[in-house]
Amino acid sequence: MSTGALAGYADWPAYLAGAPAFVPRGSDGQAVTAVSDAASSPGAGADRGSDADRHALVEVLGVRGATAADVRIEREWVVDGVQGRELTWSLGFGPRTRAYLLNPAERAAELPGVLALHAHGGVRSTGAEQLVDTGRAPHPSAARLRARCYGGRTPANDLARDGFVVLVPDAFSWASRAFDLSAPPAVLARLGAALDALHRERDETLSADERFDELSSLHEYGIAKAAGALGTTFAGAVATDDLAALDVLANWPGVDGARLGAVGFSGGGGRALFVTALDGRVAASVVSGMMATTASLVPDYLDTHSWLLHSPGLAARFDLPDLAALGRRVLVQYGRHDELFPPQGMTDADTRLRTLIDARYTAAWHDAGHEFTAVMQDEAREFLAGALIRSA
């Protein structure tokens, strides 16, 4: 039976109606209480007003406190010195989440954990797999994204070889968490028919996955509209899933919950930005290819980015650098030739972050476009190793 824009998520409205708001945590993992706005200014950072800022961000995004239940190990493998596990869990709404947990094949002590977050890429037929060598031939969409965005690498496996336990979850509305578009609602069906006609005119043939990716990109507008009607936001729904995944990582046997990091490129960088801002347990984070001032993106870059970045109400309280300023240690990687962000907007964000949290902020400028190059990946790994392994 079709449920329109919420096919596959018919239980989402009831979940949102009953789920409590996410409670931000401090660096000790304890819940932090809200403080008066008078004690806070947007983006004040971990040294001043961060508790109030985190609570304000929860309210703006409509983030819920979800818990991963019935966590299962579906498959295990070892490849090139990395032990991998395919996990699934239930969040109480929508389909089960699939994630990949990686660690060094030989380990003797507790290791730091890293939440690795995949990009948006306009591709929802794959999610976490774009970052992971699963010991099997990759999904075609994952292979294309690796070639396009990651220099052909699997960054999560590289991190595991460095000595991290790495968790890579599918995001809300991607891959295992995708909406069912087999019988799309009327508006989406008409848009899909128009796209089909355009492809016929161009003599183009799309695979089933490629057509799903096109439809799901259009469907994001419907998801965002439904989220707003239900008291959350698209970015808040993604953060709800990601924060539940962070809990899975922090509580996994053999993970040192006091040494947690987050890393992501593009949309994954945006996800890392929100997770870091909301949960003080993240001691170090890498935001790659996802930083500029909000003002610089409007209006010319609005259509360049998704609802994940342009969340309703966010700009009234936070600029994007303000979110990064809530992190304990943050590396932001900029591409000088990144076509998705205006150069001045990136420069202004860099300047603001140096003003807000200079001692906790590392900026890295690369002669790159919108990509997470091998050099950038190596730099990100070195940053995380310095913050979470060598500093321990």
N, C-alpha and C positions, 0 to 999 in steps of 0.2 A: 504494500500500500504506500503510495506516495505521500510524503509529508512536506512537499514543496521545497523551499529553500533549506529546510532542516533535515532532509532525507539522510538517514544514518545517525541522526542526533535528535530523534523525537523526544528523548528524555532530558535534553539540555535545559529547556525552560523550567522543569520541575527541580532539576538540580540547582540551578541558579537561584530559584526562589527560596531554597532551604539551606544553601551552603553559606557558612560564615565567611566574612572577609578575611583575607590573608593577614596574619599578624607578623609584622616585620621582626627580624632578629638582629641582635647585636653580634659582635665578633665572637662572643662567648657562646653563641647559640641560643641564648635566652631571649624570650620575647621582650621587645622594647615598648614602653608605654608612650603614648602620645604626649607631647608637651605643647605648651601654648605657642601659637604662631608668632607671638611677640618675641619668643626666644629663638626664632628661626628666620632665615632668609633663604629664598630659593637657591639651591646649589651651594649651601654653606659648607657642605662636605662633612667628613667624619669628625672633624674637630669642633664643629659648632652647628647645632641645629639639625643634625642628620636624622634624629629620631622623628622630629616633626615632619621633615621632608619625606621620609619613607612612608609615614602614615598618609601624608597628602597624596603621594604617588599611588598608593593603594586605592584611595578614594577616586582619584581622577581616572585610573584605568579600570576600576571595578575588579580588582584581582581577588580571587577566592582562595581559600585555604584547602586545597585538595590533598588527598592522601592516596598513594599508590597501594592498592590492595591485591591480594592473590598474585604476588610476584612469582613468575615461573621461569625456570631455565629451559628453553625450548631446544637448544642445540649448543654444542661445544666444539671447538677446534683449536688447533695450534698451527700457526704459519709464521715463518721467519722470526722465531723467537718471541712471538706474541701469542698468549692464550686468549681466545675469544669466546664469549658467550652471547647467544641471542636470548634476550629477556622479553617477556611481555608482562603487562600488569593492567589492572582496571582502575580507572579514576571515578567510576560511578556514573559516567555518562559517556555516550558515544562509543565507538569501537575500542578494543584493547590497544594500548600503546605498545609498539615494538621499539626496543632499544638494543644497542650493542655495548657490552662491557668488555674492556680490554685491559690486560695487565701483562707484565713481563712473564714469560713462561716459567722462569725460575725466580722465586722471590722468597725471602726469609724474614722480612719484617714488615711492619705497617708502612704503607706508602701514601704519599699525598694523592688526592683525587682531583681530576679535572673534568668539568662538564664541557664537552665539545659540542657546539651548536651549529647545525647545518644552515646553509644559505637559503634564501627565497628562490631566486633564479628564475621565477616564472614557471617553475617545474614542481608539480605536486605528485607526480607518479612515482617519485622516489624522494627520500628524505635523508635519514641518518646514513644510509649506505653510501652517499657521495663521499663521506669522510673515512670509510672503513673498508679494509680488505677482509672480507668475510670468509675467505678460503674457498669461495665459489666464484664463478664468472659473474661479473657485476651486471646489475640491471642496466639495460641500454641507456636509460636516462642518467643513471649514476656515472656511467662511463663518460658520457658527453660532458657532464658537469665537471668531472675531474680534469678532463682535458682542457676545458674552457676556463676554469676558475682556479684550479689547484696545481697547475703544471704537471698533471698526470699522477700526482702523489695521493696517498691516503694519510692525511695528517694525524688522524687518531692513532693509527698503528705506530707512527713515528714517536708520538708522545709516550705510548706504552713502552716502547723500547728504551726511552729515556729514563724510565723508572716511575711512571705514573699509573694509577688506575684511572681509566678513561671511560666515561659513560656518554654515549651518543644516542639521544632519544629522537624519535620522529616528533616533529612539532604538531601542535593542534592544527588540523586541516591538511596535513601532509601524509602521504603514504599510508601507513596503518591507521592513522587518525584522519584520513580523508573523508569528506562527505560523499554520499552515494549520488552520483550524477547519471545513473543509468536511465532514469526517467526525469529529466530536468524540468523545473517549473517553466511555465509558459514563456516568460520573458527571456529566460536563459535559452530555451529551445529555439526561439526566434533568432537570437543572436548567433547561436550555433549554426542554424541553417544559413544565415548570411555568410558566416565564415566558410562553410562548406562550399557555397556558390563561388566565393572568391578563390578558393583553392582549385576548384574545377576550371575556372577561367584561366588560372595561371598554370594549369596542367600539373598541379602538385598533389602528391599522394601522402597522406599522413598516417602514421601508425596509430593504433588504438590509444597508446600512451600519449602520443603527441597531441591527439585530439582532446584527450582528457585534460592535458596541461592547459590547452587553450581555454576550454570551458571552465576549468577550476580557477583560472586567473580572473575571468569575468565574474565567476560566482563569489569571489572574495568581497565584492561590493554587497551582495546579498547577505553574506555572513556578517559583515560589519553592520549592516542595517539591523539585522536580527539581534546582534549583540547589544547595540544601543537601545533597542526596544526592550531588552531583557535586563537592563541595568548593568551591563558590562561594556567592554570594548573588544575589538579584535585583538589588539595588543595585550589587553588584560587576560583574554582567554589563552593566548600563547604563553604568557608569563605564568598563568596558573598551572599549565602543564609542565613548564620548565622548572618551576620551584618544587613541584612534586618529585621530579626527576632528581633534583639536587638532594632532596631528602633520601632518596634511594641510594645515591652515591655516598652521602655522608654516613649512612648507617650500614653500608656493605662491609662484611667481615674483611679485615685486613686493610681498611682505609682509615687514615688518620683524619678524623673530622675537623681537626684544628688546622689542617693544611689543605684548603680547597681552592681551586681556581676555576676560571671560566674563560673560554676562548671561542671566537666566532668571526666569520668573514661575511660582509655584506649584511643580508638579513640576519645571519647568525651573529654578526657583531651587534646588531640592534637587540637581539635576544640576550646576549651577554651583558649589554648595557643595562637592561631592565633587571635581570637577575642580580647583578652586582649592586645596583641601587637599592633593591628591596631586601636583600639578605646579607647582613654584615659578616656572615661566616665566610664569604668569598674573600680570601686574603689577597688574591691577585687576579687580574683579568686582562684579556687582550681584546681590543675592539679594532678590527681591521676593515678598512673600506666602508666605514659607516659613521662619519663624523663631519658635521658642519653646523653652523648656526641655523636655527629654524627659519629666521627671516630671510636667509640667503636662498632658501628653497622655494619660496613663494613669490610669484606664481609660476615661474618658468620651469621649476623642477617638480611640481606637484605630480604630474603624470609619470614621472620617472620612478617614483617610489610608491610603495604599497601602504595599506592601512596600518601596517605594523609600525611605520615611522610617523605617519600623519594621523595621530590618534586624537579624536575630538577632545577639546578641553586641555590637552597637555601643554600647549604653548602659553596658556594663560598663567601657568604656574612654573613651568620649567622650560629652559632652553636645553637642547641636547647636551651641550657641555656640562650643564648643571647636573645631569644624571650621572655622567662619568665622574664628577667631583664627589659623588657619594661613595665611590670606591676607595678601598684601603690602599691599594697600589694598582695603577692602571697604565698599560701601554696602549697608545692609540697610534695606529699605522695609517698614514695618508699616502695616496697615490697622486703624484703631481699631475698626472694625465688622466685621472679618474673622470670619465665622462658623465658620471651620475651626480657629481657634486661640483659646484662652482669653486674655483680656486680661492677667491676672496672669502667665501663662506668657510672653507677649511682653515684658512689662515686666521680668521677671526675666532674660530673655535679653539685653535691652538693657543692664541693669545689669552683668551678667557680662562682656559684651563691652567695656564702658567700663573695667572693671577690668583685663581682659586686654590689650587693644591700643588704648587710648584714642586714641593719636596716629594710628593707621592705620585707625580705624573711624569711619564716618559713619552716623548713625541718622537716618531720616526717617519721621515719623509723619504719616499722612494720614487724613482723614475719608472712608475708603473701606471697602468690604467686600472680599470675596475677588476682586480685580480688579486689572489693571494699567492704570490710568486714563491718559488723555492727559497729565495733569500728572505722573504718576509716570514715564511713558516719557520725557518731556522732561527730567526731573530725572536719570534714569539716563543719558541721552545726554550731558548736560552733565557729569556726573561722569566718564564714560569719556573725553570729550574733554579734560577738564582733566588727567586722569591719563596719557593716552596720546598726545595731540596737542600741547597747549600746553606741557606739561612737558618735551617732547623738546628 
